[in-house]
Amino acid sequence: MAADWLGSVVSINCGLTLGIYQGEVSSVDHSSQTISLKQPYHNGVRCPLPEVTFSAVDIKELKFLDIHSTVNKPGTGQGAATESSINASARRGQSNRVALPHVTSSSQSATAPITILRRGRHTAPAASNSRGPTQATQKKSGARNGGAGGPARTRDDECFGAGTDENMGADFDFEGNLALFDKAAVFSQMGGAGGSRAQHHGAQGDQKPASYRHDENILEAKPVVYRQITVPQPGGKEYCTDSGLVVPSVPYELHKRLLAAAERWGLSLERRLETTGVCSSQMALTLLGGPNRLTPQNVHQKPTVVLLCGPHIQGAQGVSCGRHLANHGVEVVLFLPNFVKMQESVTSEVQLYGRTSSKQVASVKDLPASPVDLVINCLDCHENPLLREQSWYQSAADWANQNRAPVLSIDPTVGSAHRSVEAKWILSLGLPLPLAETESRVYLCDIGIPKMVFQEVGIRYRSPFGCKFVIPLHTP
């Protein structure tokens, strides 16, 4: 009974894990409940094994694609299914579904069975998830034993599955096919299309070129206005941003009126001090190295910053900056002399700074003797330029010039070209003051003044900051 199915082409579905196999039935063993296929295909790809054996427990479904009535008897070639018949039968998709019968084997494998691991690429089923392991037998092909085709053909079959194509004898003629491509004709057509496009644009009155650069905007837009800020008294010093916007400077009296108008509308001194402290500390953190310096892995090399502050609003801005720097893990040393009377804003900022447990000194002798990472200068006062003549001011300025650390000056005064402390960077607030020509790099800080407040003091204003709160300014 089992021998009647020998030579038939079947499709065996072993589930999602093992996949689908197709091939010619070579043996059926009733005692071990196994069926063997020769010249098998796994999921449509030729298997490198000449024969695979399946256990009944692993078979989910069995289809007969081509039934042969003639049994492959020893010494005859009848009943042998070729690769073309397997492929043709698979394409026809005959679906004669039957259950696997209890069959007996008419022949035994010529070689001892071997176990094929399930994780192999083109292997026979090894075991189901809850069943015992199954076995697959590998029969030596006649070509491996010196048959037709030779060892080279056998290695090709093992490597590439179905072997090489016999008809691919001639190499592809690249030069001949390239000669068939008429480049001159194609380029002439492209040129003609470009000329017609130019004529079409010309007919519409548009004088745009036929081709565009990779960075050219072809969409029509309004012309860019670079002078978006105008002041009541033009002709003063001007700066420009990275994008080319013109930022004029304003006299100190106009700047003072602007701050007073903003304070009347709710931008109080405390809010302005906080905004200035946040923006200046962010700039200082960037100058110190930003994320490359302030990391959890670099706690043994914390940057050190010294703040030189006076008893005025500019000094309060420096204290606010120091508090934010301390909150971000920077070693801060605040220099502020002991004064009998200081402004209330300075006292409030010093009290809040004291809650950071950072260092505060009143004498230059207590400042670090070795160079620090950054010095922030807030010694100058717009209202009282005579502070420069006092001894504490001169001692602090001399220390800053001798420390060899870079200096950031916040809201410096309008004075002569010679400054007590040579700054590498200058941070102006709102709009820049007409500072003297120095080698310092000027930056502008957005302190949150609305546009209509600028208009109230006669300034036509449009924000030049874009997506930033601190931007660099350049001298045209």
Secondary structure, 3 states (H helix, E strand, C coil): CHHHHCCCEEEEECHHHHCEEEEEEEEEECCCCEEEEEEEEECCEECCCCEEEEEHHHCCEEEEEECCCCCCCCCCCCCCCCHHHHHHHHHHCCCEEECCCCCCCCCCCCCCCECCCCCCCCCCCCECCCCCECCECCCCCCCCCCCCCHHHHHHHHHHHCCCCCCCCCCCCCHHHHHHCCCHHHHHHHHHHHHHHHHHHHHHCCCCCCCCCCCCCCCCCCCCCCCCCCECCCCCCCEEECCCCCEEECCCHHHHHHHHHHHHHCCCCHHHHHHHHHHHHHHHHHHHCCHHHCCCHHHHHHCCEEEEEECCCHHHHHHHHHHHHHHHCCCEEEEECCCCCCCCHHHHHHHHHHHCCCCEEECCHHHCCCCCCCEEEEECCCCCCHHHHHCHHHHHHHHHHHHCCCCEEEECCCCCCCCCCCCCCEEEEECCCCCCCCCCCEEEEECCCCCHHHHHHCCCECCCCCCCCCEEEEECC
